């Protein structure tokens, strides 16, 4: 009976340590791979920035086009 209690106590301690280790691993800093290629997210960010810049240029062009008269006033 003594060995069963002892094994149960050891199991509880190991379980607590395992849960603590899991928590520490999940809360720690993200581990980056040694080889970092171009990720999809960086491509998407560049694409979104280019699209926003193009939209801003077109939007500003509408105002510039409205401010400059096409036919000179005589």
N, C-alpha and C positions, 0 to 999 in steps of 0.2 A: 504494500500500500504506500509505503514511503517513496518508492521509486516512481510511482504514478504521479504523486503530488509534485515531486521534483521535476519530472518531465513536463508536467502541465505548467509549472512556474517558468521553466526554461522556454517553453513554447510561447507563453505570454510575453516574456521579455523580447524574444526574437521577433514576435509580431509587432510589438511597439517600435522596435528598432527599424523594422522594415517599413512601417508607416511613416516614421520620421524621415527615413532616407528618401522615400517617395516624395514627401512634401518638400524636402530640401532640393531635390532634383527638379521638381516642377516650378519652384519659385526662383531658382537660380538664373543667372544670365544665360541667354540662348547660346548654344554652342554652334559656331559657324564652321562649315567644312573648310578643309585646307585649300581646295580648288574652288574658287568662286567664279562662276561663269556669269553671263548676262542672264538675269532672271526675267521671267515673264512680267513681273510687277514693274521692273525698271523700264521695260519697253512700253508698258501701258502708261506709265507716268509721263514718259517723253511724248508719246502719242497724244495724250490728253493736253499737255502743255502746248504742243504744236497746233492742235485743233483750236484751243482757246486763243492763241495768238493770231491765227488766221481769221477767226471770228471777230476779234477786236479790230484788226486791220480793215476788214470789210465794213464793219459798223462805223468806224471812223471815216472811211471813204464815203459813206452816204452823206455824212454831215459836210465834208469838204466839197463834195459834188453839189450839194444844195447851196453852199455859200458862194461858189464861183459861178457867175453867170455864163451861160453857154453863148448867148447872143449878146454882143456888146451893145450897150445903150448909147444911142446916137445923140 
